[in-house]
Amino acid sequence: MAAAFAASVLLLTSCATPGAGDVGGPAQNILVVTTPTEPDSLDPTNANNFAARLVFTSFCEKLYDVDDRLNIVPQLAAALPTFAADGKSLDIPVRPGVTFNDGTPLDAAAVKETLDRHRTLKTSARKNELSAIADVSVRDPLTVHIELKRPSAPLVAQLADRAGLIMSPTALQKLGDDFSTAPICVGPFTYSGRLSGSEIQFTKSDYYYDADKVKLRGIVYRFINNSGVATANLQAGSTQVAEHLDPSDALKLQAEPDAQNRVLRSDTVAYQSIHINVRPQVGTPLSKSVDLRRAFEMSIDRNALNKAVWNDQNVVDCQPLPVQSALHSDVNCTPYDPEGARRIIAASGLPTPIPVELMVLTGSAPQREAQVIQAMANDVGFDVSVKPLDQVSALKLARSGDFDVYLQGWSGRVDPDGNTNDLVTTGGSNNFNGLSSPELDSLVQQAGSTSVPDQRRALYAQIIRQVADTHALLYLYHNRWFVGANKNVQGIEYYPDGIPRFKTAYFTH
């Protein structure tokens, strides 16, 4: 089966434009899904963009997952963890009878090997997520024991995300740092091949413990960064699912007279933000002046931005915690005040207009959004130039601190620690703007060390206020996301984490 599928992919790559062939569809029982960005890596330890989270659901399962109400549920674990009375250690039971997609049995030793790699690999993007762990050991073949440096309220939620993805120890020992070239995990599908910049292919696993629920023979993720093009492909029938459509395109699909497609909607935990680089060595006007950063924020009308770019579909807000979170609290947003912004710029004494370079991802919607922000900021005395880049290149510059301003979306996490910690603490891998405050670091650690809701809510309110005072990380809104699907594709699960799952998807005919 895998060989036949691989052969069809080779035929595509040699005889047609990559990504534009006839691989997939009901006749082959292979689902073709378009997504606007490409995974940066298929190595769970290093992966760090939303596209990777999307693709992992098809071939790499976690210790835990979330359900349609964002409750944490066991996946490769057999049950929720058992914590010690002091909250400083826990045991995780491993699901019995599970096999990786290379035939290697899943056991506690395999889980330990992956978690240790997440915690220690030099290039790991999981280090901060698992920083509360002091040691991982094997209590028995199906029980993992974890010792903590401190109680950690968000740990289980982290294990329901990329930090909980478990890799085959056989593949790790064989491939090492090259794991992403032939990744092997537990999952309904197994990796078949990748055409960089175009698509990734998977075939149904022969080893999956829940194989009876998997009806597809394979799945292809194809990368189309223009929502209008992705919509046209869906309407033409060359693809069957289009993930992350712009609201305008989703509304267009809903209005189709023949109703060949349908639209799935998710009010997600994701948010959009603007990172302003404040590292001293950057030397840009915004990096050196909190007042100018405040003026830049005052120039942005969040409601008008939402209306102009997103048809009023997103939830305007100025904090990272989603409105459905029990820990969400009201904060005073920096108001839209163009006249006030002009006064600040005039008082700065700098020649106007003040230059700003806005890095943004390629794609029609991000660039439209950048253009609206550009017009608003230019109206008060800035001179914004827009720099479109692919996501891999943008993330590389963001992590190295080689940028001025970065318009960036965050796909959101179930626990608020995942929406704050790594993004605002000193040295965090997603702390693009270079914030560094011992007081803020301490507050984030305190918030993650208590499980008392009122205490956590108060601490996160302090964290959000402190970040707001820097005007280095400007939150714009929480996302409503849309997936277009052919009406003959059923069984898609689409939860508020914004990640569609295709394990149970099938063609009706």
C-alpha positions in Angstrom: 0.0 0.0 0.0 2.7 2.5 1.0 4.7 1.6 -2.1 1.8 2.2 -4.4 1.1 5.6 -2.8 4.8 6.6 -3.0 4.8 5.6 -6.7 1.8 7.9 -7.3 3.7 10.7 -5.6 6.8 10.1 -7.8 4.6 10.2 -10.8 3.3 13.6 -9.7 6.7 15.1 -9.1 8.2 13.9 -12.3 5.3 14.6 -14.7 3.5 17.6 -13.3 3.9 20.8 -11.4 4.5 19.9 -7.8 1.4 20.1 -5.7 -0.8 20.5 -8.8 -1.4 16.9 -9.8 -4.2 14.4 -9.4 -2.8 12.5 -6.3 -5.6 12.1 -3.8 -9.4 12.3 -3.9 -12.3 9.8 -3.4 -11.1 7.5 -6.2 -7.8 6.8 -4.4 -9.3 7.3 -0.9 -6.5 9.8 -0.2 -7.6 13.1 1.4 -5.9 16.2 0.1 -5.8 19.1 2.7 -4.4 22.5 1.9 -2.8 24.7 4.6 -1.3 28.1 4.2 2.1 27.4 5.9 4.6 24.6 5.8 5.9 22.8 8.9 9.2 24.1 9.9 10.3 20.6 11.1 8.7 17.2 11.5 10.9 16.6 14.6 8.7 17.1 17.7 11.6 18.4 19.7 12.4 21.2 17.3 9.1 22.0 15.6 7.8 25.4 16.4 5.0 26.5 14.0 1.3 25.9 13.8 1.6 23.9 10.5 3.7 21.3 12.4 1.1 21.0 15.1 -1.6 20.4 12.4 0.4 17.7 10.6 1.5 15.9 13.8 -2.1 15.0 14.5 -1.9 12.6 11.6 1.3 10.7 12.4 2.6 11.6 15.9 0.4 11.2 18.9 0.9 12.7 22.4 0.6 11.4 25.9 -2.5 13.6 26.2 -4.9 15.5 23.9 -7.9 17.8 24.3 -11.5 17.2 23.5 -14.1 19.4 21.9 -14.4 21.4 25.2 -10.7 21.7 25.7 -10.7 19.1 28.5 -7.4 17.2 28.7 -7.9 13.5 27.9 -5.4 10.5 27.7 -4.0 9.6 24.3 -0.9 7.5 24.5 -1.2 7.7 28.3 -3.7 5.2 29.8 -5.1 7.7 32.2 -4.5 11.2 33.7 -1.4 11.4 35.9 -1.3 10.6 39.6 0.3 13.5 41.5 2.0 13.2 44.9 0.4 15.1 47.7 3.0 17.9 47.5 2.5 18.3 43.8 6.2 17.7 43.1 6.1 14.3 41.5 3.7 12.4 39.3 3.2 9.0 37.6 2.0 8.6 34.1 0.5 5.2 33.0 1.4 4.3 29.4 -1.3 2.8 27.2 -0.6 -1.0 26.8 -0.4 -2.8 23.5 0.7 0.2 21.4 3.3 0.1 18.7 5.2 2.8 16.9 4.9 2.9 13.1 8.2 1.0 12.7 7.0 -1.9 14.8 8.8 -0.8 18.0 6.7 -1.3 21.2 5.6 1.8 23.1 6.7 1.6 26.8 7.8 3.8 29.6 11.4 3.7 28.5 10.4 5.1 25.1 8.5 7.9 26.8 11.5 8.7 29.0 13.9 8.8 26.0 11.7 11.3 24.2 11.1 13.5 27.2 14.8 13.5 28.0 15.5 14.6 24.4 12.9 17.3 24.6 14.6 18.6 27.8 18.3 18.4 26.8 18.8 18.6 23.0 20.6 21.9 22.3 18.2 22.9 19.6 15.0 21.9 21.5 12.0 24.2 21.4 10.5 22.1 24.3 13.1 23.0 27.0 11.1 25.9 28.5 7.8 24.0 28.3 9.3 21.2 30.4 11.6 23.3 32.6 9.7 22.3 35.8 10.9 18.7 35.3 13.9 17.6 37.4 14.1 14.0 36.4 12.3 11.3 34.3 12.5 7.7 35.3 10.9 4.3 34.6 8.9 3.0 37.5 7.9 -0.2 35.6 7.5 -1.1 31.9 4.3 0.9 31.6 4.7 3.6 34.2 6.7 6.8 33.8 7.8 8.7 37.0 8.5 12.4 36.9 10.2 14.4 39.6 9.5 18.2 39.5 11.6 21.1 40.7 8.4 22.8 41.7 4.7 22.2 41.4 3.6 22.8 37.8 0.0 23.5 37.0 0.5 23.7 33.2 2.6 20.5 32.9 -0.2 18.2 31.8 -1.4 20.8 29.3 2.2 20.9 27.9 2.1 17.1 27.6 -1.2 17.5 25.6 0.9 19.5 23.1 4.2 19.1 21.3 6.1 18.4 24.6 4.0 15.2 24.8 4.7 13.9 21.3 6.5 10.6 21.6 9.1 9.4 19.1 10.2 5.9 18.2 13.5 5.1 20.1 14.6 2.9 17.2 14.2 5.8 14.8 15.9 8.2 17.2 18.9 5.9 17.6 19.1 5.5 13.8 18.6 9.1 12.7 19.5 11.2 15.7 19.4 14.9 14.7 18.1 13.9 11.3 14.9 12.5 12.8 12.7 14.9 10.8 13.9 13.3 7.5 12.0 10.1 8.2 10.0 10.7 11.4 8.4 7.7 13.1 5.8 8.0 15.9 2.5 6.4 16.9 -0.3 7.6 14.7 -3.1 6.7 12.3 -0.9 7.5 9.3 2.8 7.1 8.7 5.2 9.4 6.8 5.7 8.7 3.1 7.6 11.6 1.7 8.0 15.4 1.5 8.3 17.7 -1.4 9.7 20.8 0.2 7.6 23.9 -0.4 4.8 21.8 -1.9 3.4 18.9 0.2 3.9 16.1 2.7 2.4 12.7 2.1 1.2 10.0 4.6 -0.2 6.5 4.2 -2.4 4.6 6.6 -0.4 2.9 9.3 -0.2 -0.9 9.5 0.6 -0.7 13.2 -1.9 1.8 14.7 -3.7 0.6 17.8 -7.0 2.2 16.7 -6.8 1.3 13.0 -10.5 0.3 12.7 -11.4 4.0 13.0 -9.1 5.0 10.1 -11.0 4.9 6.9 -8.6 6.8 4.6 -5.8 5.1 2.7 -3.7 8.2 3.0 -3.5 12.0 3.5 -1.6 14.7 1.7 -1.0 18.2 3.2 -0.5 20.7 0.4 0.8 24.2 1.0 -1.1 27.1 -0.6 -0.5 30.4 1.2 -3.2 32.3 -0.7 -6.7 31.6 0.7 -8.4 32.5 -2.6 -6.3 30.0 -4.5 -7.0 27.3 -1.8 -10.7 28.1 -2.1 -10.6 27.8 -5.9 -8.8 24.4 -5.6 -11.5 23.2 -3.2 -14.3 24.4 -5.5 -12.6 22.7 -8.5 -12.4 19.4 -6.6 -8.6 19.1 -6.8 -8.5 19.2 -3.0 -11.1 18.2 -0.5 -10.3 20.3 2.6 -8.9 23.8 2.9 -7.6 24.7 6.3 -7.3 28.2 7.7 -9.4 30.0 5.1 -9.9 33.8 5.2 -13.4 34.8 6.5 -14.2 36.3 3.1 -13.5 33.0 1.3 -15.4 31.0 4.0 -18.4 33.3 3.5 -18.1 32.7 -0.2 -18.2 29.0 0.2 -21.2 29.2 2.5 -23.0 31.2 -0.2 -22.4 28.6 -2.9 -25.8 27.9 -4.7 -25.1 24.2 -5.3 -23.7 23.7 -1.8 -20.8 21.4 -2.9 -18.8 22.5 0.1 -19.4 23.3 3.7 -17.6 25.4 6.3 -16.4 24.4 9.8 -15.8 27.1 12.3 -13.8 27.3 15.4 -13.6 30.1 18.0 -10.0 29.3 18.9 -7.5 30.0 21.7 -5.3 31.6 19.1 -4.4 35.3 18.9 -2.6 37.8 16.7 0.1 40.1 18.0 2.8 42.5 17.1 6.3 42.0 18.5 8.5 45.1 18.7 12.1 44.3 19.1 13.5 46.0 22.3 17.0 44.5 22.4 19.4 47.3 23.1 21.7 46.4 20.2 18.9 46.8 17.7 19.1 50.6 17.8 15.8 51.3 16.0 13.6 54.2 17.2 10.9 51.8 18.6 13.5 49.7 20.4 14.9 52.7 22.2 11.7 54.4 23.2 8.7 53.0 25.2 6.9 56.3 24.4 7.2 55.7 20.6 6.1 52.1 21.1 3.0 53.4 22.9 2.4 55.9 20.1 2.6 53.0 17.6 0.0 51.1 19.5 -2.2 54.2 19.9 -2.2 54.4 16.1 -3.9 51.0 15.6 -7.6 50.8 15.6 -8.2 47.2 16.5 -11.9 47.2 15.6 -11.3 48.8 12.2 -8.5 46.3 11.5 -10.8 43.4 12.4 -13.5 44.8 10.1 -11.3 45.7 7.2 -9.3 42.4 7.0 -11.5 39.8 8.8 -15.1 40.9 8.2 -15.5 41.4 12.0 -15.1 37.7 12.5 -12.3 37.9 15.2 -12.7 38.8 18.9 -10.9 42.1 19.5 -8.8 41.9 22.7 -5.5 43.1 24.1 -4.4 40.1 26.1 -3.2 36.6 25.3 -5.7 34.6 27.4 -8.8 33.6 25.3 -12.2 34.9 26.4 -13.4 31.4 27.1 -10.6 30.9 29.7 -11.7 30.9 33.3 -8.6 32.9 34.0 -9.4 35.7 31.6 -9.8 39.0 33.3 -10.5 42.6 32.2 -7.5 44.7 31.5 -7.3 48.4 30.4 -6.2 48.4 26.8 -4.1 51.2 25.3 -6.8 53.2 23.5 -6.9 54.1 19.8 -5.8 57.7 19.9 -4.1 59.0 16.7 -4.0 62.6 18.0 -2.2 61.4 21.2 0.2 59.4 19.1 1.0 62.5 17.0 1.8 64.5 20.1 4.1 61.8 21.4 6.0 61.7 18.1 6.3 65.5 18.0 7.6 65.5 21.5 10.3 62.9 20.6 12.3 65.4 18.6 13.1 62.8 16.0 12.8 63.7 12.3 9.5 62.5 10.8 8.3 60.2 9.4 9.9 57.7 11.8 11.0 54.6 9.9 9.6 51.2 11.0 10.2 47.9 9.2 7.2 45.5 9.6 8.1 41.8 9.0 5.0 39.8 8.0 4.4 36.3 6.6 3.7 35.9 2.9 0.0 35.3 2.0 -2.9 37.5 1.0 -4.4 38.0 4.5 -1.2 38.7 6.5 -0.2 41.2 3.9 -3.6 42.9 3.8 -3.4 43.2 7.6 0.1 44.6 7.4 -1.1 47.2 4.8 -3.9 48.3 7.1 -1.5 48.7 10.1 0.9 50.5 7.7 -1.7 53.0 6.7 -2.8 53.6 10.3 0.8 54.1 11.6 1.8 56.2 8.7 -1.1 58.5 9.3 0.4 59.6 12.7 4.0 60.1 11.7 5.6 56.7 11.1 7.0 55.4 7.8 6.2 51.7 7.8 7.7 49.5 5.2 6.3 45.9 4.9 8.8 43.0 4.6 7.0 39.8 3.5 8.8 36.5 4.3 8.0 32.8 4.4 7.4 31.5 7.9 10.6 29.6 8.3 12.7 32.6 7.3 10.7 35.0 9.5 11.0 32.7 12.5 14.8 32.5 12.0 15.1 36.3 12.0 12.7 36.6 14.9 14.7 34.2 17.1 18.0 35.8 16.2 16.6 39.2 17.1 17.3 40.5 13.5 14.1 42.5 12.9 12.3 45.7 13.9 8.6 44.8 14.2 7.0 41.4 13.5 3.3 40.8 12.9 2.9 37.2 14.2 0.1 34.8 15.1 0.2 32.4 18.0 -2.0 29.4 17.8 -2.7 29.4 21.5 -2.6 26.9 24.3 -5.2 25.4 26.7 -3.3 26.5 29.8 -2.4 30.3 30.0 1.2 29.4 30.8 1.5 28.3 27.2 0.3 31.7 26.0 2.7 33.7 28.2 5.7 31.8 29.6 7.9 31.1 26.6 6.8 34.4 24.9 7.6 36.9 27.7 10.2 35.3 30.0 13.9 35.9 29.6 15.4 33.7 27.0 12.1 32.1 26.0 12.4 30.5 22.5 9.3 32.5 21.4 10.3 35.7 23.2 10.9 37.4 19.9 10.9 41.0 21.2 13.7 40.3 23.7 11.8 41.2 26.9 13.8 40.5 30.0 12.5 41.3 33.5 13.3 39.3 36.7 10.0 40.5 38.2 8.0 39.3 35.2 9.9 36.0 35.2 9.1 35.5 38.8 5.4 36.2 38.3 5.2 33.7 35.4 6.9 31.1 37.6 4.5 31.8 40.5 1.5 31.5 38.1 2.6 28.2 36.9 3.3 26.8 40.4 -0.1 27.3 41.8 -3.3 25.5 40.9 -5.6 27.8 42.8 -7.8 29.5 40.2 -8.2 32.9 42.0 -4.4 33.1 42.7 -3.6 32.2 39.1 -6.1 34.7 37.7 -4.6 37.5 39.8 -1.1 36.6 38.8 -1.9 36.5 35.1 -3.6 39.9 35.4 -0.3 41.3 36.8 1.7 39.6 34.0 -0.5 41.1 31.3 -0.3 44.6 32.8 3.5 44.4 33.1 3.8 43.3 29.5 1.3 46.0 28.4 3.4 48.7 30.1 6.4 47.8 27.9 4.4 48.3 24.7 6.7 45.6 23.2 4.1 42.9 22.6 0.8 44.3 21.3 -2.2 41.9 21.3 -4.8 42.6 18.6 -7.5 39.9 18.7 -8.4 36.2 19.2 -9.0 34.3 16.0 -12.0 32.6 14.6 -10.8 30.1 12.1 -12.5 28.4 9.2 -12.1 25.1 7.4 -13.7 24.5 4.0 -14.5 20.9 3.2 -16.2 19.1 0.4 -19.6 17.9 1.4 -18.6 14.3 0.7 -15.9 14.4 3.4 -17.2 13.5 6.8 -15.7 12.6 10.2 -13.5 15.7 10.6 -13.0 16.8 14.2 -12.5 20.6 14.7 -11.9 21.7 18.3 -11.3 25.2 19.8 -7.5 24.6 19.7 -7.9 25.3 16.0 -6.4 22.1 14.8 -8.6 19.9 12.5 -8.1 16.2 13.0 -8.5 13.7 10.2 -8.1 10.3 11.9 -11.8 9.5 11.5 -12.4 11.4 8.2 -13.9 9.5 5.3 -15.5 9.9 1.9 -19.2 9.3 1.7 -18.8 8.3 -2.0 
